[in-house]
Amino acid sequence: MPGTPRIEFGYNPPSGDRGKETIRPREYLGDLQQALDVATQGFSSIWVSDHLNYAAEWRLECWTLLTWIASKYPDVDLSTIVMSNSFRNPALVAKMAASLQILSGGRFALGYGAGWHEGEHKAFGFRLPTFR
């Protein structure tokens, strides 16, 4: 039916251990590429989380991973699953987002939020803002 909005789906690949799939650091890049090769055939976007570490597990940094994905998969949109506003200066985030937007040909959407995991803040020496 003309004019009917199309439902689109996005994929959240593992950027580190989240207890849902097996992460093998030595095989991670090949496993990720296989997953994205399949996902990009049906999903219209890729969403990467902004956890620096969630516990003691292995994890990649989201901006670097998104930039790699942007270069390898030019036909999908890109986004962050809620960037933590306390991990990076807002002006730096704006510059990083603008850069990725240009490098990806306009395919990036910034998800920006509070950041809630106290352990991550402590591990990296970031102040966790109050929730008032």
Secondary structure, 3 states (H helix, E strand, C coil): CCCCCCCCCEECCCCECCCCCCCCCCCHHHHHHHHHHHHCCCCCEEEEECCCCCCCCCECCHHHHHHHHHHHCCCCEEEEECEECCCCCHHHHHHHHHHHHHHCCCCEECCEECCCCHHHHHHHCCCCCCCC
